[in-house]
Amino acid sequence: MSKTFCRTLAKKKVMSNDGMLIGTIKNITVDLTTGQVIDLIVKPDDTFKTDGYKMDGDKMLVPFEAVKDIKDYIVVDRYLLKRSG
């Protein structure tokens, strides 16, 4: 995946690789030592069922390893997302 500036991620929609709208990115967590992105913090869409997913209060934690593409939407592998929950 090519380099992406954090500011370009602000308020992007997060979708699964099978076309399901997951939510909107609100923030990210980063390892300050390495600079690696750890998680995307996502506000789930009202239509997305969050059962079985890793949550922090009302926000979903999407491990960066599940991210497959960043363009108009952030595309994540829902299987990897569910497995980490």
MARVEX-600724 format. One record per atom (N, C-alpha, C, O): residue in three letters; x, z, y; atom name; residue number from 1. Coordinates in pm, 1 decimal. Layout:
N
<'ALA',<X,Z,Y>,'CA',NUM>
...
This chain:
85
<'MET',<85.1,0.0,-116.7>,'N',1>
<'MET',<0.0,0.0,0.0>,'CA',1>
<'MET',<89.8,0.0,123.1>,'C',1>
<'MET',<191.3,69.7,125.9>,'O',1>
<'SER',<53.9,-76.3,222.9>,'N',2>
<'SER',<134.0,-83.6,344.5>,'CA',2>
<'SER',<116.4,42.9,428.7>,'C',2>
<'SER',<24.8,121.7,405.2>,'O',2>
<'LYS',<204.6,61.3,526.4>,'N',3>
<'LYS',<197.0,177.9,613.5>,'CA',3>
<'LYS',<75.1,169.4,703.5>,'C',3>
<'LYS',<38.0,61.5,749.8>,'O',3>
<'THR',<12.7,284.7,728.1>,'N',4>
<'THR',<-105.3,294.9,812.9>,'CA',4>
<'THR',<-90.3,415.8,902.9>,'C',4>
<'THR',<-51.8,523.0,856.3>,'O',4>
<'PHE',<-119.9,400.8,1030.4>,'N',5>
<'PHE',<-115.4,513.4,1122.4>,'CA',5>
<'PHE',<-240.5,598.0,1105.1>,'C',5>
<'PHE',<-349.8,545.6,1083.7>,'O',5>
<'CYS',<-223.3,729.6,1114.5>,'N',6>
<'CYS',<-335.9,822.1,1096.9>,'CA',6>
<'CYS',<-449.3,792.2,1193.6>,'C',6>
<'CYS',<-566.4,802.7,1156.9>,'O',6>
<'ARG',<-416.2,755.3,1316.4>,'N',7>
<'ARG',<-522.3,731.9,1415.2>,'CA',7>
<'ARG',<-614.0,616.0,1375.5>,'C',7>
<'ARG',<-728.2,609.6,1421.0>,'O',7>
<'THR',<-565.2,524.0,1290.7>,'N',8>
<'THR',<-651.6,414.0,1247.5>,'CA',8>
<'THR',<-751.4,459.4,1141.0>,'C',8>
<'THR',<-847.3,388.1,1111.2>,'O',8>
<'LEU',<-729.2,577.1,1084.1>,'N',9>
<'LEU',<-819.8,629.6,981.7>,'CA',9>
<'LEU',<-940.1,701.7,1040.3>,'C',9>
<'LEU',<-1040.8,720.7,972.1>,'O',9>
<'ALA',<-930.1,741.7,1165.9>,'N',10>
<'ALA',<-1034.2,823.3,1227.8>,'CA',10>
<'ALA',<-1171.5,758.9,1214.9>,'C',10>
<'ALA',<-1192.3,643.7,1253.2>,'O',10>
<'LYS',<-1264.0,836.0,1160.2>,'N',11>
<'LYS',<-1405.6,799.7,1147.0>,'CA',11>
<'LYS',<-1431.8,677.9,1059.7>,'C',11>
<'LYS',<-1539.6,619.0,1067.4>,'O',11>
<'LYS',<-1334.8,638.9,976.4>,'N',12>
<'LYS',<-1359.9,527.9,883.0>,'CA',12>
<'LYS',<-1453.6,574.1,772.4>,'C',12>
<'LYS',<-1454.5,691.3,734.7>,'O',12>
<'LYS',<-1531.1,481.6,721.7>,'N',13>
<'LYS',<-1618.6,507.5,608.0>,'CA',13>
<'LYS',<-1535.6,504.7,480.1>,'C',13>
<'LYS',<-1441.4,426.5,467.1>,'O',13>
<'VAL',<-1572.1,590.9,386.8>,'N',14>
<'VAL',<-1506.0,597.8,256.9>,'CA',14>
<'VAL',<-1605.4,547.4,153.0>,'C',14>
<'VAL',<-1718.3,595.6,144.7>,'O',14>
<'MET',<-1561.5,449.2,73.8>,'N',15>
<'MET',<-1646.6,390.5,-30.2>,'CA',15>
<'MET',<-1574.1,396.3,-163.3>,'C',15>
<'MET',<-1451.1,397.4,-168.5>,'O',15>
<'SER',<-1652.1,400.1,-271.5>,'N',16>
<'SER',<-1592.5,393.8,-404.3>,'CA',16>
<'SER',<-1564.8,247.9,-438.4>,'C',16>
<'SER',<-1618.4,156.5,-375.9>,'O',16>
<'ASN',<-1480.2,228.4,-538.3>,'N',17>
<'ASN',<-1447.5,92.2,-579.4>,'CA',17>
<'ASN',<-1564.3,20.7,-646.0>,'C',17>
<'ASN',<-1555.9,-99.1,-672.8>,'O',17>
<'ASP',<-1673.5,92.8,-673.3>,'N',18>
<'ASP',<-1794.3,28.2,-725.3>,'CA',18>
<'ASP',<-1901.3,12.7,-617.5>,'C',18>
<'ASP',<-2017.4,-14.0,-648.7>,'O',18>
<'GLY',<-1862.5,29.6,-489.3>,'N',19>
<'GLY',<-1951.4,-1.2,-377.6>,'CA',19>
<'GLY',<-2039.0,111.2,-326.7>,'C',19>
<'GLY',<-2125.3,87.3,-242.1>,'O',19>
<'MET',<-2020.0,233.2,-375.1>,'N',20>
<'MET',<-2102.9,345.6,-331.7>,'CA',20>
<'MET',<-2043.5,408.4,-205.1>,'C',20>
<'MET',<-1923.6,436.0,-199.8>,'O',20>
<'LEU',<-2126.8,430.7,-104.1>,'N',21>
<'LEU',<-2082.7,497.7,17.5>,'CA',21>
<'LEU',<-2064.7,645.9,-12.0>,'C',21>
<'LEU',<-2158.6,713.2,-54.8>,'O',21>
<'ILE',<-1943.2,696.8,11.0>,'N',22>
<'ILE',<-1912.5,836.9,-15.1>,'CA',22>
<'ILE',<-1929.7,919.6,111.5>,'C',22>
<'ILE',<-1989.8,1026.9,107.2>,'O',22>
<'GLY',<-1878.4,871.8,223.3>,'N',23>
<'GLY',<-1891.4,946.7,347.3>,'CA',23>
<'GLY',<-1799.6,893.6,455.4>,'C',23>
<'GLY',<-1757.9,777.8,452.4>,'O',23>
<'THR',<-1768.5,980.8,552.0>,'N',24>
<'THR',<-1686.4,944.3,667.7>,'CA',24>
<'THR',<-1566.9,1038.2,675.3>,'C',24>
<'THR',<-1581.0,1159.7,661.7>,'O',24>
<'ILE',<-1449.5,980.6,697.2>,'N',25>
<'ILE',<-1328.5,1062.3,706.1>,'CA',25>
<'ILE',<-1333.4,1148.4,832.4>,'C',25>
<'ILE',<-1369.1,1101.5,940.5>,'O',25>
<'LYS',<-1296.8,1274.7,815.7>,'N',26>
<'LYS',<-1295.7,1368.6,927.2>,'CA',26>
<'LYS',<-1154.8,1414.9,961.0>,'C',26>
<'LYS',<-1124.5,1442.4,1077.1>,'O',26>
<'ASN',<-1067.7,1423.8,859.3>,'N',27>
<'ASN',<-932.3,1471.4,881.8>,'CA',27>
<'ASN',<-849.2,1439.8,759.3>,'C',27>
<'ASN',<-899.7,1384.1,661.9>,'O',27>
<'ILE',<-721.4,1475.2,763.9>,'N',28>
<'ILE',<-633.3,1459.5,648.5>,'CA',28>
<'ILE',<-548.7,1585.3,635.8>,'C',28>
<'ILE',<-528.9,1658.4,732.9>,'O',28>
<'THR',<-498.2,1610.1,513.2>,'N',29>
<'THR',<-398.3,1713.9,494.8>,'CA',29>
<'THR',<-268.4,1645.1,455.2>,'C',29>
<'THR',<-267.1,1549.8,377.3>,'O',29>
<'VAL',<-158.1,1697.0,511.9>,'N',30>
<'VAL',<-27.3,1635.6,494.4>,'CA',30>
<'VAL',<73.7,1742.2,454.8>,'C',30>
<'VAL',<69.5,1854.2,505.8>,'O',30>
<'ASP',<164.1,1708.0,364.3>,'N',31>
<'ASP',<277.5,1794.2,332.4>,'CA',31>
<'ASP',<377.0,1778.9,446.4>,'C',31>
<'ASP',<436.6,1672.5,462.7>,'O',31>
<'LEU',<395.4,1883.9,525.4>,'N',32>
<'LEU',<480.2,1874.7,644.2>,'CA',32>
<'LEU',<627.5,1856.1,611.0>,'C',32>
<'LEU',<704.1,1809.5,695.4>,'O',32>
<'THR',<668.0,1891.2,491.0>,'N',33>
<'THR',<806.8,1872.9,451.0>,'CA',33>
<'THR',<837.1,1727.0,421.0>,'C',33>
<'THR',<938.8,1673.5,465.1>,'O',33>
<'THR',<748.3,1663.0,345.8>,'N',34>
<'THR',<773.4,1525.0,302.2>,'CA',34>
<'THR',<701.6,1420.9,387.4>,'C',34>
<'THR',<741.5,1304.5,389.7>,'O',34>
<'GLY',<595.1,1462.5,458.2>,'N',35>
<'GLY',<515.6,1366.9,535.0>,'CA',35>
<'GLY',<412.2,1293.7,451.9>,'C',35>
<'GLY',<342.0,1206.4,503.1>,'O',35>
<'GLN',<401.8,1328.1,323.5>,'N',36>
<'GLN',<306.4,1263.3,234.1>,'CA',36>
<'GLN',<164.5,1314.2,259.9>,'C',36>
<'GLN',<143.2,1433.9,279.2>,'O',36>
<'VAL',<67.9,1221.9,259.9>,'N',37>
<'VAL',<-72.9,1260.1,270.8>,'CA',37>
<'VAL',<-116.0,1319.0,137.3>,'C',37>
<'VAL',<-92.1,1260.3,31.7>,'O',37>
<'ILE',<-179.3,1434.7,142.6>,'N',38>
<'ILE',<-225.0,1501.8,20.8>,'CA',38>
<'ILE',<-371.7,1470.2,-5.1>,'C',38>
<'ILE',<-406.9,1421.7,-112.6>,'O',38>
<'ASP',<-457.1,1497.7,93.0>,'N',39>
<'ASP',<-601.5,1477.3,78.3>,'CA',39>
<'ASP',<-659.2,1414.5,203.7>,'C',39>
<'ASP',<-607.9,1433.3,314.0>,'O',39>
<'LEU',<-767.1,1339.4,184.7>,'N',40>
<'LEU',<-853.4,1298.7,295.0>,'CA',40>
<'LEU',<-967.5,1399.1,296.4>,'C',40>
<'LEU',<-1021.5,1432.9,191.0>,'O',40>
<'ILE',<-1004.4,1446.6,413.0>,'N',41>
<'ILE',<-1117.3,1539.1,425.4>,'CA',41>
<'ILE',<-1235.8,1455.8,472.8>,'C',41>
<'ILE',<-1232.6,1397.7,581.2>,'O',41>
<'VAL',<-1339.9,1450.6,391.1>,'N',42>
<'VAL',<-1451.7,1358.0,411.3>,'CA',42>
<'VAL',<-1582.4,1434.6,425.0>,'C',42>
<'VAL',<-1611.4,1525.8,347.5>,'O',42>
<'LYS',<-1660.8,1395.7,525.6>,'N',43>
<'LYS',<-1798.0,1446.2,536.8>,'CA',43>
<'LYS',<-1883.1,1356.3,448.8>,'C',43>
<'LYS',<-1898.9,1238.0,478.9>,'O',43>
<'PRO',<-1939.2,1410.9,338.9>,'N',44>
<'PRO',<-2016.5,1327.0,247.1>,'CA',44>
<'PRO',<-2140.9,1267.6,313.1>,'C',44>
<'PRO',<-2204.5,1332.2,396.3>,'O',44>
<'ASP',<-2174.6,1146.1,276.1>,'N',45>
<'ASP',<-2297.7,1082.7,319.4>,'CA',45>
<'ASP',<-2414.8,1158.2,256.8>,'C',45>
<'ASP',<-2402.3,1213.4,147.5>,'O',45>
<'ASP',<-2528.3,1160.5,326.6>,'N',46>
<'ASP',<-2646.2,1231.6,276.1>,'CA',46>
<'ASP',<-2692.2,1180.0,140.4>,'C',46>
<'ASP',<-2753.5,1254.8,64.2>,'O',46>
<'THR',<-2664.1,1054.0,108.6>,'N',47>
<'THR',<-2709.0,994.5,-17.5>,'CA',47>
<'THR',<-2611.7,1018.5,-132.4>,'C',47>
<'THR',<-2643.3,987.5,-247.2>,'O',47>
<'PHE',<-2492.8,1073.9,-103.1>,'N',48>
<'PHE',<-2391.2,1093.7,-206.2>,'CA',48>
<'PHE',<-2402.5,1232.7,-267.1>,'C',48>
<'PHE',<-2397.8,1333.0,-196.0>,'O',48>
<'LYS',<-2417.2,1237.9,-398.6>,'N',49>
<'LYS',<-2427.3,1365.7,-471.8>,'CA',49>
<'LYS',<-2286.8,1419.8,-496.2>,'C',49>
<'LYS',<-2205.5,1353.6,-560.8>,'O',49>
<'THR',<-2257.6,1538.0,-445.8>,'N',50>
<'THR',<-2122.7,1593.1,-450.3>,'CA',50>
<'THR',<-2095.6,1681.1,-572.8>,'C',50>
<'THR',<-1986.1,1736.0,-585.0>,'O',50>
<'ASP',<-2191.5,1695.6,-662.8>,'N',51>
<'ASP',<-2172.1,1777.8,-782.3>,'CA',51>
<'ASP',<-2051.4,1727.2,-861.2>,'C',51>
<'ASP',<-2040.5,1608.1,-890.2>,'O',51>
<'GLY',<-1961.8,1818.6,-895.3>,'N',52>
<'GLY',<-1845.3,1782.3,-976.2>,'CA',52>
<'GLY',<-1725.7,1733.8,-896.3>,'C',52>
<'GLY',<-1622.1,1700.8,-954.0>,'O',52>
<'TYR',<-1738.4,1729.0,-765.0>,'N',53>
<'TYR',<-1627.7,1685.0,-680.1>,'CA',53>
<'TYR',<-1565.3,1804.9,-611.1>,'C',53>
<'TYR',<-1630.9,1907.2,-591.4>,'O',53>
<'LYS',<-1438.1,1792.2,-574.3>,'N',54>
<'LYS',<-1365.2,1899.9,-508.1>,'CA',54>
<'LYS',<-1415.0,1914.4,-364.7>,'C',54>
<'LYS',<-1405.8,1821.0,-284.9>,'O',54>
<'MET',<-1468.1,2032.7,-332.9>,'N',55>
<'MET',<-1525.9,2057.3,-201.3>,'CA',55>
<'MET',<-1452.5,2171.5,-132.0>,'C',55>
<'MET',<-1394.3,2259.0,-196.2>,'O',55>
<'ASP',<-1457.2,2167.9,0.4>,'N',56>
<'ASP',<-1408.2,2276.9,84.2>,'CA',56>
<'ASP',<-1517.9,2301.2,187.1>,'C',56>
<'ASP',<-1522.3,2236.9,291.9>,'O',56>
<'GLY',<-1606.0,2395.0,155.1>,'N',57>
<'GLY',<-1724.2,2416.0,238.8>,'CA',57>
<'GLY',<-1815.6,2295.2,225.2>,'C',57>
<'GLY',<-1854.4,2258.7,114.2>,'O',57>
<'ASP',<-1850.3,2232.9,337.8>,'N',58>
<'ASP',<-1938.3,2115.1,333.8>,'CA',58>
<'ASP',<-1860.1,1984.1,336.4>,'C',58>
<'ASP',<-1919.9,1877.1,348.4>,'O',58>
<'LYS',<-1727.2,1990.7,325.5>,'N',59>
<'LYS',<-1642.4,1870.5,327.1>,'CA',59>
<'LYS',<-1585.9,1845.0,187.7>,'C',59>
<'LYS',<-1558.3,1938.8,112.9>,'O',59>
<'MET',<-1569.0,1717.9,153.7>,'N',60>
<'MET',<-1512.4,1677.7,26.2>,'CA',60>
<'MET',<-1363.5,1650.4,43.4>,'C',60>
<'MET',<-1321.9,1588.6,141.3>,'O',60>
<'LEU',<-1283.9,1696.9,-52.2>,'N',61>
<'LEU',<-1140.7,1669.8,-51.3>,'CA',61>
<'LEU',<-1113.1,1552.5,-144.0>,'C',61>
<'LEU',<-1135.2,1561.7,-264.7>,'O',61>
<'VAL',<-1065.2,1443.1,-88.1>,'N',62>
<'VAL',<-1035.7,1321.6,-164.5>,'CA',62>
<'VAL',<-885.0,1312.7,-179.7>,'C',62>
<'VAL',<-814.8,1291.3,-80.9>,'O',62>
<'PRO',<-832.6,1328.6,-302.5>,'N',63>
<'PRO',<-687.8,1319.7,-320.1>,'CA',63>
<'PRO',<-638.1,1179.8,-283.4>,'C',63>
<'PRO',<-700.3,1079.5,-318.4>,'O',63>
<'PHE',<-526.6,1174.6,-213.4>,'N',64>
<'PHE',<-477.0,1045.6,-166.9>,'CA',64>
<'PHE',<-442.6,952.7,-282.4>,'C',64>
<'PHE',<-444.4,830.8,-265.6>,'O',64>
<'GLU',<-411.4,1007.9,-399.1>,'N',65>
<'GLU',<-381.6,923.2,-515.1>,'CA',65>
<'GLU',<-502.9,839.5,-558.4>,'C',65>
<'GLU',<-487.0,739.6,-628.5>,'O',65>
<'ALA',<-623.7,879.7,-517.0>,'N',66>
<'ALA',<-744.7,803.4,-551.2>,'CA',66>
<'ALA',<-767.4,685.6,-456.5>,'C',66>
<'ALA',<-849.4,598.5,-485.7>,'O',66>
<'VAL',<-696.0,681.5,-343.2>,'N',67>
<'VAL',<-713.7,573.7,-244.9>,'CA',67>
<'VAL',<-653.4,445.5,-298.9>,'C',67>
<'VAL',<-537.3,442.8,-340.0>,'O',67>
<'LYS',<-732.7,339.5,-298.7>,'N',68>
<'LYS',<-688.1,210.0,-350.0>,'CA',68>
<'LYS',<-664.0,108.0,-240.2>,'C',68>
<'LYS',<-581.7,18.1,-257.4>,'O',68>
<'ASP',<-733.8,119.5,-127.5>,'N',69>
<'ASP',<-720.5,21.1,-20.8>,'CA',69>
<'ASP',<-767.4,82.0,110.5>,'C',69>
<'ASP',<-858.3,164.9,113.2>,'O',69>
<'ILE',<-704.1,39.8,218.8>,'N',70>
<'ILE',<-744.8,83.2,352.1>,'CA',70>
<'ILE',<-754.8,-40.7,439.2>,'C',70>
<'ILE',<-653.6,-98.6,478.6>,'O',70>
<'LYS',<-877.4,-80.5,468.8>,'N',71>
<'LYS',<-902.0,-193.3,558.9>,'CA',71>
<'LYS',<-1017.7,-153.1,648.7>,'C',71>
<'LYS',<-1006.3,-56.3,723.9>,'O',71>
<'ASP',<-1128.4,-225.2,642.4>,'N',72>
<'ASP',<-1247.3,-186.4,718.4>,'CA',72>
<'ASP',<-1303.8,-54.6,666.4>,'C',72>
<'ASP',<-1356.8,26.3,742.6>,'O',72>
<'TYR',<-1291.7,-34.5,535.5>,'N',73>
<'TYR',<-1332.3,88.4,468.6>,'CA',73>
<'TYR',<-1211.5,143.9,394.9>,'C',73>
<'TYR',<-1115.8,71.8,366.6>,'O',73>
<'ILE',<-1217.1,272.7,364.5>,'N',74>
<'ILE',<-1119.1,332.2,274.3>,'CA',74>
<'ILE',<-1182.4,327.3,136.3>,'C',74>
<'ILE',<-1286.8,388.6,113.9>,'O',74>
<'VAL',<-1121.7,256.6,45.1>,'N',75>
<'VAL',<-1175.9,239.6,-89.9>,'CA',75>
<'VAL',<-1103.3,334.7,-183.6>,'C',75>
<'VAL',<-980.3,336.9,-188.7>,'O',75>
<'VAL',<-1181.7,414.2,-258.6>,'N',76>
<'VAL',<-1123.8,508.7,-353.1>,'CA',76>
<'VAL',<-1176.8,481.6,-493.2>,'C',76>
<'VAL',<-1287.3,430.3,-510.7>,'O',76>
<'ASP',<-1096.8,516.5,-591.4>,'N',77>
<'ASP',<-1135.3,507.0,-731.6>,'CA',77>
<'ASP',<-1217.5,631.0,-763.5>,'C',77>
<'ASP',<-1164.2,741.9,-765.7>,'O',77>
<'ARG',<-1346.4,613.3,-788.0>,'N',78>
<'ARG',<-1436.2,727.9,-809.2>,'CA',78>
<'ARG',<-1399.7,805.5,-935.2>,'C',78>
<'ARG',<-1422.2,926.3,-941.4>,'O',78>
<'TYR',<-1343.5,738.0,-1036.5>,'N',79>
<'TYR',<-1300.9,807.2,-1157.1>,'CA',79>
<'TYR',<-1188.9,906.7,-1125.2>,'C',79>
<'TYR',<-1193.4,1021.2,-1170.2>,'O',79>
<'LEU',<-1088.4,864.0,-1047.9>,'N',80>
<'LEU',<-979.5,954.3,-1008.9>,'CA',80>
<'LEU',<-1029.7,1065.9,-918.1>,'C',80>
<'LEU',<-981.7,1179.1,-924.2>,'O',80>
<'LEU',<-1126.0,1032.7,-834.6>,'N',81>
<'LEU',<-1184.6,1130.8,-743.0>,'CA',81>
<'LEU',<-1257.7,1239.1,-822.5>,'C',81>
<'LEU',<-1241.4,1357.8,-794.3>,'O',81>
<'LYS',<-1337.1,1200.0,-920.1>,'N',82>
<'LYS',<-1415.9,1292.8,-1001.1>,'CA',82>
<'LYS',<-1323.9,1378.4,-1088.7>,'C',82>
<'LYS',<-1346.7,1498.3,-1105.2>,'O',82>
<'ARG',<-1220.9,1316.3,-1144.1>,'N',83>
<'ARG',<-1128.3,1385.2,-1233.6>,'CA',83>
<'ARG',<-1056.5,1499.8,-1161.9>,'C',83>
<'ARG',<-1022.5,1600.3,-1224.3>,'O',83>
<'SER',<-1033.5,1485.1,-1031.1>,'N',84>
<'SER',<-960.0,1587.5,-957.9>,'CA',84>
<'SER',<-1048.2,1703.2,-914.5>,'C',84>
<'SER',<-997.5,1804.8,-867.0>,'O',84>
<'GLY',<-1182.1,1689.3,-930.1>,'N',85>
<'GLY',<-1275.2,1790.8,-882.8>,'CA',85>
<'GLY',<-1280.8,1915.3,-964.3>,'C',85>
<'GLY',<-1356.7,2006.8,-932.1>,'O',85>
